[in-house]
Amino acid sequence: MARCLTIAVAQTGPIQRSAMRAETVDRLVHLLEQSAAVGAEIAVFPEMALTTFFPRWRIDDQAEIDAFFESAMPGPETQRLYDAAARLKIGFAVGYCEITREDGRTRHFNTMDLVGPDGRFIGRYRKMHVPGSAEPEEGTTTHLERRYFEPGNLGFPVFDYRGVRIGMAICNDRRWPETYRMLCLNGAEVAVLGYNTPLLLDEAPALAHLRMFHNHLPMQAGAYQNTLWVAAAAKAGLEDGQALIGGSCIIAPTGEIAAQAISLGDEVIVHRADLDLIATCRKVNFDFALYRRPDQYRLISEPAGSHV
């Protein structure tokens, strides 16, 4: 009997800065209900699914910054999403901004949690490849993630979900081949991720027509080269004056897009992922135990910038 996992990707439209957290959670609960109604066993939400993408602004008031962060998941305003998962018997992965106390100091991460169909926490990932800058730069789209977030410190963990090995990634992580390879080597069968991606970049107007192509390209390559299912949820539409691309998708280990969103609003796409297809793809080109040459790849793990 084939091993399968029915995956829903729950794209959201824009979440404006004026939106109350309760209003946003209502939307996520509705998307989770839609996912369960079509038979999904897990739903994937976007990066920063509870707030607007605030790194588009420079904010100096720390209290104002911290208002975008969650000190606990679930918390008073997000508990309803976890309760809905238990009621519907469907798990989810959700991106959010995490504030925590570690090593004697307050720390801020761009985070994604995996939650089981009983509404209980399974595992956590913190965004590894934090892009942008700490200060606005002339001629460049303002993207200040490095002002507000530290790079992740949990590695690339993989968790058991109903007998399926699931790993997580967030936005810019999807553009790095190391993300998928590390998840693959850690035993992942499915990679779930969320993103917030501008439609246009001030620094590269000539590449505007390639934005969606460059969105899907690394995910399709990562799925194919690492024999993984990839499920990616966008936040899309015009959010606080900035247009975000959609293109939420589910990608097979063959590199094919199995399902794709067609709107820039709240939308659920679903696909029954054949996990046995992973073994088939590995037989074709990617027998990692037989063909990999890690002794010849040492340059990849040398210090950043040493060969640039």
Residue pairs with C-beta under 8 A, 6 or more apart in sequence:
2 274
2 275
2 276
3 163
3 164
3 274
3 275
3 276
4 272
4 273
4 274
4 275
5 41
5 42
5 162
5 164
5 190
5 229
5 272
5 273
5 275
6 39
6 40
6 41
6 42
6 270
6 271
6 272
6 273
7 40
7 41
7 42
7 43
7 44
7 190
7 192
7 229
7 231
7 250
7 270
7 271
7 272
7 273
8 34
8 35
8 38
8 40
8 42
8 43
8 44
8 90
8 268
8 269
8 270
9 43
9 44
9 231
9 232
9 233
9 248
9 249
9 250
9 259
9 261
9 268
9 269
9 270
10 28
10 31
10 32
10 34
10 35
10 43
10 44
10 45
10 46
10 92
10 233
10 266
10 267
10 268
11 46
11 233
11 234
11 235
11 236
11 246
11 248
11 261
11 263
11 265
11 266
11 267
11 268
11 269
12 27
12 28
12 31
12 45
12 46
12 49
12 233
12 234
12 235
12 236
12 265
12 266
13 235
13 236
13 237
13 263
13 264
13 265
13 266
14 52
14 235
14 236
14 237
14 238
14 239
14 240
14 244
15 24
15 49
15 50
15 51
15 52
15 235
15 239
16 52
16 239
16 240
17 52
17 54
17 240
19 52
21 50
21 51
21 77
21 78
22 77
24 49
24 50
24 51
25 50
25 77
25 78
25 80
25 81
27 266
28 45
28 49
28 50
28 81
28 94
29 80
29 81
29 84
30 266
31 43
31 45
31 266
31 268
32 43
32 81
32 84
32 85
32 88
32 90
32 92
33 84
33 88
34 268
35 43
35 90
35 268
35 270
36 43
36 88
36 89
36 90
38 268
38 270
39 270
40 90
40 268
40 270
41 90
41 91
41 117
41 162
42 90
42 91
42 92
42 93
42 117
42 161
42 162
42 166
42 192
43 90
43 91
43 92
43 93
43 268
44 92
44 93
44 192
44 193
44 194
44 231
44 232
44 233
45 92
45 93
45 94
45 95
45 194
45 233
46 95
46 194
46 195
46 196
46 233
46 234
46 235
47 95
47 110
47 112
47 127
47 170
47 171
47 193
47 194
47 195
47 196
47 235
48 95
48 96
48 97
48 110
48 194
48 196
48 235
49 94
49 95
49 96
49 194
49 235
50 70
50 78
50 94
50 96
50 97
51 68
51 96
51 97
52 68
52 239
52 240
53 196
53 235
53 239
53 240
53 242
53 244
54 65
54 68
54 148
55 132
55 142
55 143
55 144
55 145
55 147
55 148
55 149
56 142
56 143
56 144
56 240
56 242
57 142
57 144
58 135
58 136
58 142
58 144
58 147
59 65
65 148
66 99
68 97
69 97
69 98
69 99
69 108
70 78
70 96
70 97
70 98
70 99
71 99
71 100
73 96
73 98
73 113
73 121
74 81
74 82
81 92
81 94
82 115
82 119
82 120
83 119
84 119
85 91
85 92
85 115
85 116
85 117
85 118
85 119
86 117
86 118
86 119
86 120
88 117
89 117
89 118
90 117
91 114
91 115
91 116
91 117
91 122
91 161
91 162
92 114
92 115
93 112
93 113
93 114
93 115
93 166
93 168
93 192
93 194
94 112
94 113
94 115
94 194
95 110
95 111
95 112
95 170
95 194
96 111
96 112
96 113
97 108
97 109
97 110
97 111
97 148
97 149
98 108
98 109
98 110
98 111
98 126
99 106
99 107
99 108
100 106
100 107
100 109
101 107
107 150
108 148
108 149
108 150
109 126
109 127
109 149
109 150
109 152
109 153
110 126
110 127
110 130
110 145
110 149
110 152
110 170
110 171
111 124
111 125
111 126
111 127
111 170
112 124
112 125
112 127
112 168
112 169
112 170
112 192
112 193
112 194
113 121
113 122
113 123
113 124
113 125
114 121
114 122
114 123
114 124
114 125
114 159
114 161
114 166
114 168
114 192
115 121
115 122
116 122
116 161
117 162
122 159
122 160
122 161
123 157
123 159
123 168
124 154
124 157
125 152
125 154
125 156
125 157
125 167
125 168
125 169
125 170
126 151
126 152
126 153
126 154
127 149
127 151
127 152
127 169
127 170
127 171
127 172
127 173
128 151
128 152
128 156
128 169
128 173
128 179
129 151
129 172
129 173
129 175
129 176
129 179
130 145
130 146
130 149
130 150
130 151
130 152
130 172
131 143
131 145
131 146
131 171
131 172
132 143
132 144
132 145
132 146
132 147
133 140
133 143
133 144
133 146
133 147
134 144
134 146
134 147
135 144
135 147
136 142
136 144
139 202
139 203
140 202
140 203
141 198
141 200
141 201
141 202
141 203
143 198
155 182
156 167
156 169
156 179
156 182
156 183
156 186
157 167
157 168
157 186
158 165
158 166
158 167
158 183
158 186
158 187
158 188
159 165
159 166
159 167
160 166
164 189
164 190
164 275
165 187
165 188
165 189
165 190
166 188
166 189
166 190
166 191
166 192
167 183
167 186
167 188
167 190
167 191
167 192
168 191
168 192
168 193
169 179
169 183
169 191
169 192
169 193
170 193
170 194
170 195
171 193
171 194
171 195
171 196
171 197
173 179
173 193
174 193
174 195
174 218
174 219
174 222
174 232
175 218
176 218
177 218
177 221
177 222
177 225
178 300
179 191
179 222
180 191
180 222
180 223
180 225
180 226
180 228
180 230
181 225
181 226
183 191
183 226
183 228
184 226
184 227
184 228
184 288
185 288
188 228
189 228
189 229
189 275
189 278
190 228
190 229
190 230
190 231
190 273
190 275
191 222
191 223
191 228
191 229
191 230
191 231
192 230
192 231
192 232
192 233
193 219
193 230
193 231
193 232
193 233
194 232
194 233
194 234
194 235
195 215
195 232
195 233
195 234
195 235
196 234
196 235
196 239
196 244
197 211
197 215
197 234
197 244
197 245
198 242
198 243
198 244
198 245
199 208
199 211
199 243
199 244
199 245
200 208
200 211
200 243
201 207
201 208
201 211
207 214
211 245
212 245
212 247
215 245
215 247
216 247
216 249
216 251
216 257
219 230
219 232
219 249
219 251
220 230
220 251
220 255
220 256
220 257
221 255
222 228
222 230
223 229
223 230
223 251
223 252
223 253
223 254
223 255
224 253
224 254
224 255
224 281
225 286
226 286
227 253
227 278
227 281
227 282
227 286
228 253
228 278
229 250
229 251
229 252
229 253
229 273
229 275
229 278
230 249
230 250
230 251
231 249
231 250
231 251
232 248
232 249
232 250
232 251
233 248
234 244
234 245
234 246
234 247
234 248
234 261
235 244
236 244
236 245
236 246
236 247
236 248
236 261
236 263
236 264
236 265
237 243
237 244
237 246
237 264
237 265
238 244
238 264
244 264
246 261
246 263
246 264
246 267
247 260
247 261
248 260
248 261
248 267
248 269
249 257
249 258
249 259
249 260
249 261
249 269
250 257
250 258
250 259
250 260
250 269
250 270
250 271
250 273
251 257
251 258
252 258
252 273
252 277
253 277
253 278
253 280
253 281
254 277
254 281
258 271
258 273
259 269
259 270
259 271
260 269
261 267
261 269
282 288
299 307
